[in-house]
């Protein structure tokens, strides 16, 4: 029986390792390409002379780092604004009963799944008229369509998991509602807020359509800047792979730093509501 269990455990671990290699292979392939000369792209696969020229070109011009900074500003700004708006909205949907509550909650969720091309043309015309085209605030504002629904729906489940008696006990002890909310409730929903914030950041950071059509030269993001390495007669694969590798680093680093909160946040309260 023990031998059979060890065999099953070994097979399960081997299957997980194979799946991990399969899932990570595109990332590995991208990193490998970033260290190749363009002339080596089709000659070899794993055996080649690595070079840092692709990264040197990106850092020497300074242009790409400007795009990277733009992406940081709009992504962090959008997530922070979504948290500021989404936490009270999620609390209200979890704690209060009012007519049309579920319809309102579903409306928030529908914003996330609505096709971006359905809203991009009206937004483009509106932004042109009110002066928000090619501005940080314009992109941060429109990115709420991506980030806000995640935060509201995930945190709503967390608030519903917290018993109202916890708040009543704090009020009996003499705390104001705001003090109970900030000192007691907010620490309890921290894992959910971290998970929702990271997911929102990833989707906002990788967004292409809104950044392509609602931003110009001043607020170009890394996703749109990747098109600069494609011309009518050639593709600079090495520089494009280097640019994408650098662009993926914030997401990977954040996920590794907060993985404990991320796993807990996705497994508790994330599917309720």
C-alpha positions as CSV (number, residue, x, y, z in Angstrom):
1,X,0.0,0.0,0.0
2,X,2.8,2.4,0.9
3,X,4.6,1.6,-2.4
4,X,1.4,2.3,-4.4
5,X,1.0,5.6,-2.6
6,X,4.5,6.6,-3.4
7,X,4.1,5.6,-7.0
8,X,0.9,7.7,-7.3
9,X,2.6,10.6,-5.6
10,X,5.5,10.4,-8.0
11,X,3.2,10.3,-11.0
12,X,1.2,13.3,-9.7
13,X,4.4,15.3,-9.1
14,X,5.7,14.4,-12.5
15,X,2.5,15.5,-14.1
16,X,2.6,18.8,-12.3
17,X,6.2,19.4,-13.3
18,X,5.3,18.7,-17.0
19,X,2.4,21.0,-16.8
20,X,4.5,23.7,-15.2
21,X,7.1,23.4,-18.0
22,X,4.3,23.5,-20.5
23,X,2.8,26.6,-19.0
24,X,6.1,28.4,-18.5
25,X,7.6,27.5,-21.9
26,X,6.2,30.7,-23.7
27,X,7.9,32.8,-21.0
28,X,11.1,30.9,-21.4
29,X,11.0,31.1,-25.1
30,X,10.5,34.9,-25.0
31,X,13.5,35.3,-22.6
32,X,15.7,33.2,-24.9
33,X,14.7,35.2,-28.0
34,X,15.6,38.4,-26.1
35,X,19.2,37.2,-25.9
36,X,19.5,36.4,-29.6
37,X,20.6,38.4,-32.6
38,X,17.9,38.7,-35.2
39,X,20.0,36.7,-37.6
40,X,20.0,33.8,-35.2
41,X,16.2,33.5,-34.9
42,X,15.7,30.8,-37.4
43,X,19.2,29.1,-37.2
44,X,19.2,27.7,-33.7
45,X,16.8,27.0,-30.9
46,X,18.6,26.6,-27.6
47,X,22.3,26.6,-28.7
48,X,23.4,30.2,-29.6
49,X,25.8,32.9,-28.5
50,X,23.8,35.1,-26.1
51,X,24.0,38.9,-26.4
52,X,22.8,41.9,-24.4
53,X,22.5,44.1,-27.5
54,X,18.7,44.1,-27.5
55,X,18.6,45.3,-23.9
56,X,21.3,47.9,-24.5
57,X,19.3,49.4,-27.4
58,X,16.2,49.7,-25.1
59,X,18.1,51.3,-22.2
60,X,20.4,53.5,-24.3
61,X,17.6,55.3,-26.1
62,X,15.6,55.9,-23.0
63,X,12.4,56.0,-25.0
64,X,11.2,52.6,-23.9
65,X,11.7,53.4,-20.2
66,X,9.4,56.4,-20.8
67,X,6.7,54.0,-22.1
68,X,7.3,51.8,-19.1
69,X,6.9,54.8,-16.7
70,X,3.6,55.7,-18.5
71,X,2.4,52.1,-17.9
72,X,3.3,52.3,-14.2
73,X,1.5,55.6,-13.7
74,X,-1.8,54.6,-15.4
75,X,-1.9,51.0,-14.1
76,X,-1.1,52.0,-10.4
77,X,-3.5,55.0,-10.7
78,X,-6.3,52.9,-12.1
79,X,-6.0,50.2,-9.4
80,X,-5.8,52.7,-6.5
81,X,-8.8,54.6,-7.8
82,X,-10.7,51.3,-8.2
83,X,-9.9,50.3,-4.7
84,X,-11.0,53.7,-3.4
85,X,-14.3,53.4,-5.2
86,X,-14.7,49.6,-5.1
87,X,-14.3,49.0,-1.4
88,X,-17.3,51.1,-0.3
89,X,-19.3,49.8,-3.2
90,X,-18.6,46.2,-2.3
91,X,-19.4,46.9,1.4
92,X,-22.7,48.4,0.4
93,X,-23.7,45.5,-1.8
94,X,-22.8,43.0,0.9
95,X,-24.3,44.8,3.9
96,X,-27.4,46.6,2.7
97,X,-30.6,45.3,1.1
98,X,-32.2,47.7,-1.4
99,X,-34.3,47.4,-4.5
100,X,-32.3,46.4,-7.6
101,X,-29.2,45.5,-5.7
102,X,-28.4,42.3,-7.7
103,X,-29.1,44.1,-10.9
104,X,-26.7,46.8,-10.0
105,X,-24.1,44.2,-9.0
106,X,-24.5,42.4,-12.3
107,X,-24.2,45.8,-14.2
108,X,-20.8,46.3,-12.6
109,X,-19.8,42.8,-13.7
110,X,-21.0,43.3,-17.2
111,X,-18.6,46.3,-17.6
112,X,-15.8,43.8,-17.4
113,X,-17.1,41.4,-20.0
114,X,-18.4,44.0,-22.5
115,X,-16.4,43.9,-25.7
116,X,-13.9,46.8,-25.7
117,X,-14.5,47.5,-29.4
118,X,-18.2,48.1,-28.5
119,X,-17.3,51.2,-26.3
120,X,-14.0,52.4,-27.8
121,X,-15.5,54.5,-30.6
122,X,-17.9,56.5,-28.4
123,X,-15.2,56.9,-25.8
124,X,-12.7,58.1,-28.5
125,X,-15.2,60.8,-29.7
126,X,-16.0,61.9,-26.1
127,X,-12.4,62.1,-25.1
128,X,-11.6,64.2,-28.2
129,X,-14.4,66.7,-27.2
130,X,-13.6,67.0,-23.5
131,X,-9.8,67.0,-23.8
132,X,-9.0,63.7,-22.2
133,X,-7.4,62.1,-25.2
134,X,-3.8,61.2,-24.7
135,X,-3.8,62.0,-21.0
136,X,-3.0,60.0,-17.9
137,X,-6.4,60.7,-16.3
138,X,-8.2,59.7,-19.4
139,X,-6.6,56.2,-19.4
140,X,-6.9,55.8,-15.7
141,X,-10.6,56.7,-15.9
142,X,-11.4,54.2,-18.7
143,X,-9.4,51.4,-17.1
144,X,-12.1,51.4,-14.4
145,X,-14.1,49.3,-16.9
146,X,-11.5,46.6,-16.4
147,X,-10.4,46.9,-12.8
148,X,-13.5,48.0,-10.8
149,X,-15.7,45.0,-11.5
150,X,-13.0,42.6,-10.2
151,X,-12.5,44.5,-7.0
152,X,-16.2,44.9,-6.3
153,X,-17.1,41.3,-6.8
154,X,-14.2,39.7,-5.0
155,X,-14.5,42.1,-2.0
156,X,-18.2,41.7,-1.8
157,X,-17.7,38.0,-1.0
158,X,-15.2,38.9,1.7
159,X,-17.6,41.4,3.3
160,X,-20.3,38.8,3.3
161,X,-18.0,36.3,5.0
162,X,-17.5,38.8,7.9
163,X,-20.3,38.5,10.5
164,X,-22.2,41.8,11.2
165,X,-21.8,41.0,14.9
166,X,-18.1,41.9,14.6
167,X,-19.1,45.4,13.7
168,X,-21.8,45.6,16.3
169,X,-19.3,44.5,19.0
170,X,-16.9,47.3,17.9
171,X,-19.7,49.9,18.1
172,X,-20.7,48.7,21.6
173,X,-17.1,49.2,22.7
174,X,-17.5,52.9,21.7
175,X,-15.8,52.9,18.3
176,X,-17.3,55.0,15.6
177,X,-18.4,53.3,12.3
178,X,-15.3,54.6,10.5
179,X,-13.0,53.4,13.2
180,X,-14.6,49.9,13.2
181,X,-14.3,49.8,9.4
182,X,-10.7,50.9,9.2
183,X,-9.4,49.1,12.3
184,X,-11.4,45.9,12.2
185,X,-13.0,45.2,8.8
186,X,-10.2,46.4,6.6
187,X,-7.5,44.1,8.1
188,X,-9.9,41.1,7.6
189,X,-10.4,41.8,3.9
190,X,-6.7,42.5,3.2
191,X,-6.0,39.2,1.4
192,X,-9.0,39.7,-0.9
193,X,-8.0,43.3,-1.6
194,X,-4.4,42.2,-2.5
195,X,-5.7,39.4,-4.8
196,X,-8.3,41.7,-6.5
197,X,-5.7,44.5,-6.8
198,X,-3.1,42.2,-8.4
199,X,-5.6,40.7,-10.8
200,X,-6.8,44.2,-11.8
201,X,-3.2,45.4,-12.2
202,X,-2.4,42.5,-14.5
203,X,-5.4,43.1,-16.7
204,X,-4.8,46.9,-16.8
205,X,-1.1,46.6,-17.4
206,X,-1.6,44.2,-20.4
207,X,-4.5,46.2,-21.9
208,X,-3.9,47.0,-25.6
209,X,-7.1,48.3,-27.1
210,X,-7.7,51.3,-24.8
211,X,-4.1,52.3,-24.8
212,X,-3.9,52.1,-28.6
213,X,-6.9,54.3,-29.4
214,X,-7.2,56.6,-26.4
215,X,-3.5,57.5,-26.0
216,X,-1.1,59.2,-28.4
217,X,2.6,60.0,-28.2
218,X,2.5,61.5,-24.6
219,X,1.0,58.5,-22.8
220,X,2.1,55.5,-24.9
221,X,2.3,52.3,-22.9
222,X,4.6,49.3,-23.3
223,X,1.9,47.2,-24.9
224,X,1.4,49.7,-27.7
225,X,5.2,50.5,-27.9
226,X,5.8,46.9,-28.9
227,X,4.4,47.7,-32.3
228,X,7.3,50.0,-33.0
229,X,9.5,47.0,-33.6
230,X,7.3,45.8,-36.5
231,X,7.7,47.5,-39.8
232,X,6.5,46.7,-43.3
233,X,9.7,44.8,-44.3
234,X,11.1,43.4,-41.1
235,X,10.4,42.5,-37.5
236,X,13.0,43.2,-34.8
237,X,12.3,40.0,-32.8
238,X,15.1,40.4,-30.3
239,X,14.2,44.0,-29.3
240,X,10.5,43.1,-29.1
241,X,11.2,40.1,-26.9
242,X,13.5,42.2,-24.7
243,X,10.8,44.9,-24.4
244,X,8.1,42.3,-23.5
245,X,10.4,40.6,-21.0
246,X,11.0,43.9,-19.2
247,X,7.3,44.7,-19.3
248,X,6.4,41.4,-17.7
249,X,8.8,41.8,-14.8
250,X,6.5,44.0,-12.6
251,X,3.7,41.4,-12.7
252,X,6.0,38.5,-12.0
253,X,7.7,40.3,-9.1
254,X,4.4,41.4,-7.5
255,X,3.0,37.9,-7.8
256,X,6.0,36.4,-6.0
257,X,6.1,39.1,-3.3
258,X,2.4,38.7,-2.3
259,X,1.8,35.1,-3.3
260,X,0.7,34.2,0.3
261,X,-2.1,36.9,0.2
262,X,-2.9,36.1,-3.4
263,X,-3.6,32.4,-2.8
264,X,-5.6,33.1,0.3
265,X,-7.5,35.9,-1.4
266,X,-8.5,33.8,-4.4
267,X,-9.6,30.8,-2.3
268,X,-11.6,32.6,0.4
269,X,-14.7,34.7,-0.4
270,X,-13.8,35.1,-4.1
271,X,-16.7,33.2,-5.5
272,X,-19.4,34.3,-3.2
273,X,-22.0,36.9,-3.9
